[in-house]
């Protein structure tokens, strides 16, 4: 039973179609901005993580859409830009979206941990001007 949705999704070859569909839906939400995948289908299994990083070399906004098979067993952790407090945002079962700014001057430190099956799609959104 575990990872059934993600295993079927990966095996189906639907990733490319799904990516295109999401970008088509994002374009009207971000007029005058460019959108590109920044993290293609990062699959995590139990006890997996991506360490602390900032993406500061590619400024703009980041949008991550993630699917977790179990609630409160994976999370997105970040350092608040104003308070510098470390915040842990647990995933719900199903889909969740998170968006944040990326700048060179004020890096947005973040990391991910998963103790369940989880997939994450990252999008880089920046101004065309």
Secondary structure, 3 states (H helix, E strand, C coil): CCCHHHHHHHHHCCHHHHHHHHHHHHHCCCCCEEEEEEEEEEEECCCEEEEEECCCCCCEEEEEEEEECCCCCEEEEEECCCCCCEEEEECCCEEEEEEEEECCCCCCCEEEEECCCEEEEEEEEEECC
